[in-house]
C-alpha cells in the first residue's frame, strides 16, 4: 500500500518537476510592450482573481476577504512597469490564497457537458510566466469538493445563487478600483456560471478588455451604473435586466400614457390609456412618433441601444420602446405623423403606479371563450391553474383552441398538456452548472408533460399558439410544452429567446442585474436561447392594422383554421 501511495505521488508531481527543469527562463527585466499595457495586465488579473475565487480551497472557505485582496492587487498591477513586476503581483496574490495540497486530490472534469469552461488563458505566455501557469493549472486539477462561501445553488433547479456577495450599497459612485471590482465580479460570474456563454456572439475575453477603460473612465455615478448596463447587454440575454436607484433616476420616474412598438421600421403607438389623455385626439393607435422634444426617435434609440439587454433585435426594439419616452418631467412634446400630416402635441407623463391602476380598470373580457365558428380562445396571461379543468371542459367540443401566449402565463402548462396529449411526451431538457467544476455544465434527462396514463379523451381539435417578442422565459417554456400536442400550429413572430431560471448578480452601488442561470433545450438539443420559439407561420402587425384596431395575428390564425377544416 505504501509503495502504491508513493507511486501516485510521484505521478502527480512529475509533470510539475519536468516543467520547472526544462522551461527556459525569461529575460531579466523585460520592459512592458505596447501590447502588454495596463488594460492587458488588468484583464489578466481579473481572470486569475476570479479563478482563485471559485477554485482555490482557502478562498472558497472564506479565509480572506477576496474583494479586499483584489483592491490591493489592482494597485500593484497598475504600477507594474515590467513583466516581472506584474508577475510578482500575480504570484503574491496566489500566495496570499495559501498553499494547496497538490498530492491529495485529483479532480476529473465531467465529459458529457454542453460547454467547456475555457481555461486556455492560463497558457498565455505573453501574459504569464511558467510558474504562474503551473500554479493555476495545478489548482484547477486538484481543487477539492468543498462548499464555497461565495456560491450557492438554488435547490431543485440548480442555477447559481450569489446572494452572499457583498453589495457595497453605499458606494453609489465607487472609486476606480472598486469600479473595476464590479466589472471583474460580473465578468467571472458569466465566465463560470452562464450556460449560454458560447452563444454570446463574441469572445467574452475581448469584452473584458473592451469594458476595462469604460469602467475606469466613468466620471460620475450615472456613467458607472450605465457601464454596468452596457456590460450586461453584452451577454445578449433578454433576462439581463439591470437596475439601481441611480438608473431609475437616469431613465426617469415618469412614463407616457401610451405604449409603442416598432412596426414596419417605425415607432408606432399601439395602445393609449384613454383615461389619462386630456385631449382624445392628441395620441391615437397607429400614430407614428417621429421626434421627442425635437430629437428624432432614431437618434434617441441609437444613444440607448448599447444599454438595452436582449437576446435578439426584436427584444432590443421592445425594450427601447419602454425607455425612450420616460423622463423626470411630467410633460413632454411629441411630433407625430398621422394621415401623412405632422403634428406636435404636448402629453402628460405619469408615475408608474398610476399606469398600473389604469391597467386594473381595463376590461379584458373573459379569460376563455368560444369565438364564431366554434373556435376556442384562451388568454394565457390570466388563466390560473384552478381554471384549467373548467376551461378545457367548456372548450372540448370546439374545432380548435387558440392559446394566446403574447403575455406571461401562470404555470398552467402541465395541466393543459394533460388535456391536449394522449400520453406523456418529452418536451425539454436542461443544462445546469456542475457544482464541483465551475464553468462546466451537464445535460439533464428529458422532462415530460402530458398524462401518466393513456387519455382517450384528449383534445382532438387543432391547437393554435400565438406568440411574439413579449413571450419570454416561462412563456417560452409554456410554448415548448404545448407544442407537443398532436395537431399544433404556431403563429406570430420571434419570441424573446431567454428561457431558464434567473440568477442575480449584485454589484457595488446597489446594482442588481440578472442572467439566465440554466440552459433550456428541446429534447433533440435545439436551443431556444436567442432564437426563441420559431413560428410555423410568421405574422406581424402592420401600421394599418393597428390604426383599424385589428389583431392581425389572431386573424391569420382564424383564417388558417377556417380554411383547413
Buried (B, 14 or more C-beta within 10 A) or exposed (E): EEEEEEEEEEEBEEEBEEBEEEEEEBEEEEEBEEEBEBBBBBBBBBBBBBBBBBBBBBBBEEBEEBBEBBBBBBEBBBEBEBBBBBBEBBBEBBEBBEEBEBBEBEBEBEEEBBBEBBBEBBEBEEBBBBBBBBBBBBBBBBBEEEEBBBBBBBEEBBBBBBEEBEBBEEBBBBEBBBBBBBBBBBBBBBBBBBBBBBBBEEEBBEBBBBBBEBBBEBEEBBBBBBBBBBBBBBBBBBBBBBBBBBBEEBBBBBBBBBBBBBBEEBBBBBEBBEEBBEEEEBBBBBBBBBBBEEEEBBEBBEEBBEBBBBBBEBBBBBBBBBBBBBBEEEEBEBBBBBEEEEEEBEBBBBEEEBBEBBEEEEEEEEBBBBBEEBBBBBBBBBBEEEBBEEBBEEBBEBBBBBBBBBBBBBEBBBBBBBBBBBEBBBBBBBBBBBBBBBBBBBBBEBBBBBBEEEBEEBBEBBBBBBBBBBBBBBBBBBBBBBBBBEEBBBBBBBBBBBBBBBBBBBBBBBBBBBBBBBBBBBBEEEBBBBBBBBBEBEBBBBBEBBBEEEBBBBEBBBEBBEEEE
